[in-house]
Amino acid sequence: MNESRITPEPRPATSPIALVPGAIRIRDEITFRLAEHELCTRFLARVFSIAEIRAVEVDCSTRTGTLRHGLTLPGDVAQLLGRLAAVLRSDPATLPAVGIPKLPTSSKFSVHRHGSTLSTWEVIHDEPGRLRIRHEALRDDPIVASRIVRHFRGQPGVRFVTPSERSGLLVVRYDPEVITSRVLLSLAELVIREPLPRISDGYSTTPVRFGVANLTLGVAAIGEFAFPILLPISGALLIATNVRTFKAALIQLSQKRLGLPVLYLTIIATTLLSGQFLASALMTWCFRFWHRRFRVELATERSRLLESSRSDAMMARLITPSGAEVLVTVGRLQVGDRLIVSAGETVPADGRIFGGEGVIDERGVRGIDGIVRKKLDDPILAGSTVLSGGFHFEVTRVGEATRAASIRRILVAATSPAPGPMAPTIRSEAFATRAVGPTLATAGIGLLAGDLLTVGAILRPDYATGPGLAVPLETLHNVALCAQLGIVARDPDALERLAQVNLFVIADHPLLTQNELVVTKIETHLPEPTLLRYAASALRHMVDDRARSLSEACRERKIHLLNLEAVDFGRGVTVSHGKHKIRVMDADLSSVPTTPLLVEVDGAIVGRIEFRATQRLVAASVIEEVRRSMNLPFALVSSRPNSEISGLARSLGVEMFRGDFRTEDTAEFLKACRNRGVKVAYLGDCRSDPKVAAQAHVSLSWGRAGDLESDPAALLMQRPSFEPLGELLAISRTHASRVQQAQQLILLPNLVCVAGAFLFGFTGMTAVMLSNLGTLGLYRRASDALRGLESIVPPGAGQPRRAG
């Protein structure tokens, strides 16, 4: 149907119409064209105003629409055709309103009627508590399947969700008293329309196009191997496509500077004089290819990193002022609303608990190494999953104001390098610029010792693209490792700066006085190593100081831990080991850090473990380990009197300390260190002391409630904990080392090209191939390191099943 045929003015129907069993097939070159979805939507709105139309299948490749009706009698079909013709010619205002779903961008799709709802999902079976639907986009697509599972799990009332990639079916089991099949169908429609990760997300909005590069390469190849008469055209294309390079080179030369534009201008001149148009065209095409590959890889891997910090809740259970419970979309939530979440559901907004207690998995939001037990007045974060119990909480932040949204924005900024005018990133362009002078000088020697072919081989190596790909991917890899520790890196260079520090200054904090716990007594009729292994393997699912002491006791006794799946968090932690169920729980309700633990196997108590606090501080162990492995000195500063701080410094093993130190004094001290060339890392409350953070070479901020984005620190610790510091420093050293290796490794193939030009007569084409092999090696090295970092949930402790 063209647009004029679905306007109020009556026109004769001229589109081919075919009757097939149970359907009417219509062909129209305009209505069913892929680019005319708006026109197709208007057509569907008219067609579905007829109650007998059950579904419409659109095939844009054949420009056809198949209207499924299910009628069998010829008279009924003839009557339907008459009504269809009348509807297509009628005034839209006279037709009943029909809600057409947003149409997919694929060339084939279907729209189905289910009661009063229209959806691109086909409803196969619908009964209270069980919904079975089908969609072609789900078939043979694991990405879509995992996205559907992620969105549906955690929705209020949803118990199980099972997608089938083979058949395209989705089975949802739900509580009909909480959610209806109509709402579930709407949620499925929202999920299937979720866009794929954008290549340009947070990096650049300009797409990398290959049209001119393909044309230049094609003309150069034909001219080189078949029709030499085309070579002048290659020269003209080379000049025409590098006008911006000429301008940038002239500006640099006028400023007496050497940069990539000057190098490229020299390459272009050499190409025009030597006729090596194919090597030049291939080099340009490779630039485009690697720029495109870089953006795709960066966007894809960053999306994998951010998956688990997303709040996938789409519905929320709202408590009305009258006390009733209603189901609303998350987009309608406001600060001050009161919500309910139960076991198996995803928390839809940040808030504070005013009723209930239970266990929450916050690893996707905080990146911590376990599960958290929550109670009255504790904060609760969007994107967390309730594993046991239930909560009533008041909303404090919604949507893009939640902590999960802040984390995503910070991580996107930290992993989005600024693009360079002549290279993938500004940093890689700066690195390559350092090689311009030596390269031009070597090319001059090559001209004296050889000819223009030698010069071309010396100039062709690419020093920018390899590091431009590798360094951002290495940064993404190590930012993901930091996120697993519960540390958000907001500055892409923070890890490299942290690796350079030669003094670590710590601001006084109550956490520094936390004492270590040790196992003091074990009562059991089992072998003691078996009881310790069970207890430590179960409790490490939780954020609990006793879990650390149990693991340390196992390490001292050389007892290996088991990777056991947590199956219940109702009372304590229950794990499964073969046919046995092991539960570790508090021996009493005292809720003090040294509360004894009971170990239960298959319902029978088999042991009791007691703890006590030692005089040794947790931070002292971390400082000792860092000093032993990295030889990094520490200093302690505090506003408390010097007499008080001296005892803490001795307990921590810190040789340098200053009491009676105000914020201004600390800032002046760091400034003096900077002036002397001492690179200082500062750990403190950077949100309250921004002047101190500004003077540090790199700043770290203690975790606390509030807006992460208002904290000026380069590294944000999501929860107050001194333990991750050693691992963070190790990550920073590894990151700096791998970045340096990437810059060094790209030199190898390029130096081979230069040596080969002098010794073996390498041509520009050989240099292009060798240089790109070096880039490929760096790319594979960096991208392979990212495999397995699909989320910021820490690996190794097993993934707990949701209770309920």
Secondary structure as GFF3:
##gff-version 3
##sequence-region A 1 804
A	DSSP	three_ten_helix	3	6	.	.	.	ID=ss1
A	DSSP	beta_strand	17	20	.	.	.	ID=ss2
A	DSSP	beta_strand	23	27	.	.	.	ID=ss3
A	DSSP	alpha_helix	37	47	.	.	.	ID=ss4
A	DSSP	beta_strand	55	59	.	.	.	ID=ss5
A	DSSP	beta_strand	64	68	.	.	.	ID=ss6
A	DSSP	alpha_helix	74	89	.	.	.	ID=ss7
A	DSSP	three_ten_helix	92	94	.	.	.	ID=ss8
A	DSSP	beta_strand	108	114	.	.	.	ID=ss9
A	DSSP	beta_strand	117	119	.	.	.	ID=ss10
A	DSSP	beta_strand	122	127	.	.	.	ID=ss11
A	DSSP	beta_strand	130	134	.	.	.	ID=ss12
A	DSSP	three_ten_helix	136	138	.	.	.	ID=ss13
A	DSSP	alpha_helix	142	152	.	.	.	ID=ss14
A	DSSP	beta_strand	158	164	.	.	.	ID=ss15
A	DSSP	beta_strand	169	174	.	.	.	ID=ss16
A	DSSP	alpha_helix	181	192	.	.	.	ID=ss17
A	DSSP	alpha_helix	211	225	.	.	.	ID=ss18
A	DSSP	three_ten_helix	228	230	.	.	.	ID=ss19
A	DSSP	alpha_helix	231	240	.	.	.	ID=ss20
A	DSSP	alpha_helix	243	254	.	.	.	ID=ss21
A	DSSP	alpha_helix	260	274	.	.	.	ID=ss22
A	DSSP	alpha_helix	277	306	.	.	.	ID=ss23
A	DSSP	three_ten_helix	307	309	.	.	.	ID=ss24
A	DSSP	beta_strand	315	319	.	.	.	ID=ss25
A	DSSP	beta_strand	325	329	.	.	.	ID=ss26
A	DSSP	three_ten_helix	330	332	.	.	.	ID=ss27
A	DSSP	beta_strand	338	342	.	.	.	ID=ss28
A	DSSP	beta_strand	350	361	.	.	.	ID=ss29
A	DSSP	alpha_helix	363	366	.	.	.	ID=ss30
A	DSSP	beta_strand	372	374	.	.	.	ID=ss31
A	DSSP	beta_strand	379	380	.	.	.	ID=ss32
A	DSSP	beta_strand	385	397	.	.	.	ID=ss33
A	DSSP	three_ten_helix	399	401	.	.	.	ID=ss34
A	DSSP	alpha_helix	403	414	.	.	.	ID=ss35
A	DSSP	alpha_helix	426	433	.	.	.	ID=ss36
A	DSSP	alpha_helix	436	449	.	.	.	ID=ss37
A	DSSP	alpha_helix	452	459	.	.	.	ID=ss38
A	DSSP	alpha_helix	465	484	.	.	.	ID=ss39
A	DSSP	beta_strand	487	489	.	.	.	ID=ss40
A	DSSP	alpha_helix	494	500	.	.	.	ID=ss41
A	DSSP	beta_strand	503	507	.	.	.	ID=ss42
A	DSSP	three_ten_helix	510	513	.	.	.	ID=ss43
A	DSSP	beta_strand	515	524	.	.	.	ID=ss44
A	DSSP	alpha_helix	528	539	.	.	.	ID=ss45
A	DSSP	alpha_helix	545	556	.	.	.	ID=ss46
A	DSSP	beta_strand	565	568	.	.	.	ID=ss47
A	DSSP	beta_strand	573	577	.	.	.	ID=ss48
A	DSSP	beta_strand	580	586	.	.	.	ID=ss49
A	DSSP	beta_strand	597	601	.	.	.	ID=ss50
A	DSSP	beta_strand	604	617	.	.	.	ID=ss51
A	DSSP	alpha_helix	618	630	.	.	.	ID=ss52
A	DSSP	beta_strand	634	637	.	.	.	ID=ss53
A	DSSP	alpha_helix	642	652	.	.	.	ID=ss54
A	DSSP	beta_strand	656	658	.	.	.	ID=ss55
A	DSSP	alpha_helix	663	675	.	.	.	ID=ss56
A	DSSP	beta_strand	680	684	.	.	.	ID=ss57
A	DSSP	alpha_helix	690	695	.	.	.	ID=ss58
A	DSSP	beta_strand	698	701	.	.	.	ID=ss59
A	DSSP	three_ten_helix	708	710	.	.	.	ID=ss60
A	DSSP	beta_strand	715	717	.	.	.	ID=ss61
A	DSSP	alpha_helix	724	745	.	.	.	ID=ss62
A	DSSP	alpha_helix	747	759	.	.	.	ID=ss63
A	DSSP	alpha_helix	764	786	.	.	.	ID=ss64
###
